[in-house]
């Protein structure tokens, strides 16, 4: 499903990078295939693929963690590490399904309705897929978390801000703006591992000290026993033999 979502996103972004125009030119009677045309087409496809990867990174790295964070705050309120282990793959799979379906549904209407002369053309194409995607994710959240419609909207709106702002201000700026939330989530996920590692190291240190103490005490007892035994042997040797009566 990740590959399907990536392919549909690249197809969607190809309208922005000029892939369709280049293919249309090559298929026209006056078009011809040469090194310059191949390089231009490859460059347009590379930009579309890079944009597709960027969108999937936003979905899996910002949208899904934000949904889990706010969904946990409004619903179950479990430890985030437990919720992450149980729900991250499930929510990520649902998000990829929804992303692919939203792009598959909107690819033809968006490419037909919006023209290159439309103001903020790139932003308009990026925003066009969000309504069906939000609807599908809302249905998913109702199945995963015991949430009302109002709370589903309260969970989705902060998470959708990243996807809404990406075509307007750029994906890199969205990643920078979301970094505090990602740091908070990473802190909550990694803290139990650090505590566990610290406890294991402390227990190992305590066990090694106790073992060293036992070995030292055993050595002292062995030394004392050896000294007593040597004293006994020395006493038996230096003791004169008793005189026997004739």
C-alpha positions in Angstrom: 0.0 0.0 0.0 2.9 2.3 0.6 4.0 1.7 -3.0 0.5 2.3 -4.3 0.2 5.5 -2.3 3.7 6.6 -3.6 2.7 5.8 -7.2 -0.5 7.8 -7.1 1.2 10.7 -5.3 3.9 10.8 -8.0 1.1 10.7 -10.7 -0.6 13.5 -8.9 2.6 15.6 -8.6 3.5 14.9 -12.2 1.0 17.5 -13.2 3.0 20.1 -11.4 6.4 19.1 -12.7 5.5 19.0 -16.4 5.7 15.3 -17.0 2.3 15.2 -18.8 3.3 18.1 -21.0 6.6 16.5 -22.0 4.9 13.1 -22.7 2.2 14.9 -24.8 4.9 16.7 -26.8 6.8 13.4 -27.4 3.6 11.7 -28.6 2.7 14.6 -30.9 3.6 14.5 -34.6 6.3 17.2 -34.2 7.8 15.6 -31.1 11.0 13.6 -31.3 13.0 11.6 -28.8 16.5 12.9 -28.1 18.9 13.2 -25.2 17.6 16.6 -24.2 14.0 15.4 -24.1 15.0 12.3 -22.1 16.9 14.4 -19.6 14.0 16.8 -19.2 11.5 14.0 -18.7 13.8 12.2 -16.2 14.3 15.4 -14.3 10.5 16.0 -14.1 9.9 12.5 -12.9 12.7 12.8 -10.3 11.1 16.0 -8.9 7.7 14.3 -8.8 9.2 11.2 -7.0 10.9 13.5 -4.5 7.7 15.3 -3.8 5.9 12.0 -3.4 8.5 10.8 -0.9 8.1 14.1 1.0 4.4 13.7 1.3 4.7 10.1 2.6 7.2 11.3 5.1 4.8 14.0 6.3 2.0 11.4 6.6 4.0 8.8 8.4 6.3 11.0 10.4 4.0 13.9 11.4 0.3 13.2 10.7 0.2 9.7 12.2 2.2 10.6 15.4 0.0 13.7 15.9 -3.2 11.6 15.5 -1.9 9.1 18.1 -0.9 11.9 20.5 -4.1 13.8 20.3 -6.2 10.7 20.1 -4.6 9.4 23.3 -5.1 12.7 25.0 -8.8 12.8 24.1 -9.7 9.1 24.6 -7.8 6.2 26.2 -5.0 8.1 27.9 -2.6 5.1 27.9 1.2 5.3 28.1 2.2 6.6 24.7 4.8 3.8 24.3 2.0 1.1 24.8 -0.3 3.0 22.4 2.5 3.4 19.9 3.3 -0.4 19.9 -0.4 -1.3 19.5 -1.7 1.3 17.1 1.1 3.0 15.1 1.1 0.3 12.3 -2.6 0.2 12.2 -3.1 4.0 11.9 -0.2 4.2 9.4 -1.8 1.5 7.2 -5.1 3.3 7.4 -3.5 6.6 6.5 -1.7 5.1 3.5 -5.0 3.5 2.3 -6.8 6.8 2.8 -4.0 8.8 1.1 -4.0 6.4 -2.0 -7.8 6.5 -2.2 -8.0 10.2 -1.9 -5.4 10.7 -4.7 -7.1 8.1 -6.8 -10.5 9.8 -6.4 -9.2 13.4 -6.9 -6.6 12.9 -9.6 -9.0 13.3 -12.5 -11.3 16.1 -11.1 -8.3 18.1 -9.8 -6.4 17.8 -13.0 -9.4 18.8 -15.1 -10.8 21.5 -12.9 -7.5 23.2 -12.0 -5.4 24.7 -14.8 -1.9 25.9 -14.7 -3.2 29.5 -14.7 -5.1 29.0 -11.5 -3.7 31.2 -8.6 -1.7 29.1 -6.1 -2.0 26.1 -8.4 0.3 23.9 -6.4 -1.5 24.7 -3.2 -4.9 24.1 -4.8 -3.8 20.7 -5.9 -2.4 19.8 -2.5 -5.5 21.0 -0.6 -7.9 19.2 -3.0 -7.1 15.7 -1.7 -7.5 16.6 2.0 -11.3 16.5 2.3 -11.7 12.8 1.2 -8.5 11.9 3.1 -9.9 13.6 6.3 -13.3 11.8 5.8 -11.6 8.4 5.5 -9.3 9.1 8.5 -12.3 10.2 10.6 -14.0 6.9 9.9 -10.8 5.1 10.9 -10.5 7.0 14.2 -14.1 6.2 15.1 -13.2 2.5 14.8 -9.9 2.7 16.7 -10.8 5.2 19.5 -14.1 5.6 21.4 -14.5 9.2 20.2 -17.5 11.3 19.4 -17.7 13.3 16.1 -16.6 16.5 17.9 -13.6 14.8 19.4 -12.7 13.2 16.0 -12.6 16.7 14.5 -10.5 17.9 17.5 -8.0 15.1 16.8 -7.9 15.6 13.0 -7.7 19.3 12.8 -4.3 19.8 14.5 -2.9 16.8 12.5 -4.3 18.1 9.2 -2.6 21.5 9.7 0.7 20.0 8.7 -0.7 18.6 5.4 -2.6 21.8 4.8 0.5 24.0 5.3 2.9 21.8 3.3 1.9 23.0 -0.2 1.7 26.6 1.0 4.8 27.1 3.1 6.8 24.1 2.0 7.5 20.6 3.5 10.8 21.6 5.1 9.3 24.4 7.1 6.5 22.1 8.3 9.1 19.6 9.5 10.9 22.3 11.4 7.6 23.7 12.9 6.6 20.1 14.0 10.0 19.3 15.5 8.9 20.3 19.1 6.0 17.8 18.9 8.3 15.1 17.5 10.8 15.8 20.3 8.0 15.4 22.9 6.8 12.2 21.3 10.4 10.8 21.1 11.0 11.7 24.7 7.9 9.8 25.9 8.8 6.8 23.7 12.5 6.7 24.7 12.3 7.4 28.4 11.1 3.9 29.4 14.1 2.4 27.5 16.5 4.7 29.3 15.0 3.8 32.7 15.2 0.1 31.9 18.8 0.4 30.8 19.7 2.3 33.9 18.0 -0.3 36.1 19.8 -3.1 34.4 23.2 -1.4 34.7 22.5 -0.7 38.4 21.5 -4.3 39.0 24.6 -5.6 37.2 26.8 -3.2 39.3 25.2 -4.3 42.5 25.5 -8.0 41.6 29.2 -7.6 40.7 30.0 -5.8 44.0 28.2 -8.6 45.9 30.1 -11.2 44.0 33.4 -9.5 44.7 32.5 -9.3 48.4 31.7 -13.0 48.5 34.9 -13.9 46.7 36.9 -11.7 49.1 35.2 -13.2 52.1 35.7 -16.7 50.8 39.4 -16.0 50.2 39.8 -14.7 53.8 38.0 -17.8 55.2 40.2 -20.1 53.1 43.3 -18.3 54.3 42.2 -18.6 57.9 41.5 -22.3 57.5 44.8 -22.9 55.9 46.6 -21.0 58.7 44.7 -23.1 61.4 45.6 -26.3 59.5 49.3 -25.4 59.3 49.3 -24.6 63.0 47.8 -28.0 63.8 50.4 -29.7 61.7 53.2 -27.8 63.3 52.0 -28.7 66.7 51.8 -32.3 65.9 55.4 -32.4 64.6 57.0 -30.5 67.5 55.2 -32.4 70.2 57.7 -34.9 71.8 56.8 -38.6 71.8 55.5 -39.8 75.1 57.7 -42.2 77.1 56.3 -45.6 77.5 56.9 -47.6 80.6 59.1 -50.8 80.2 
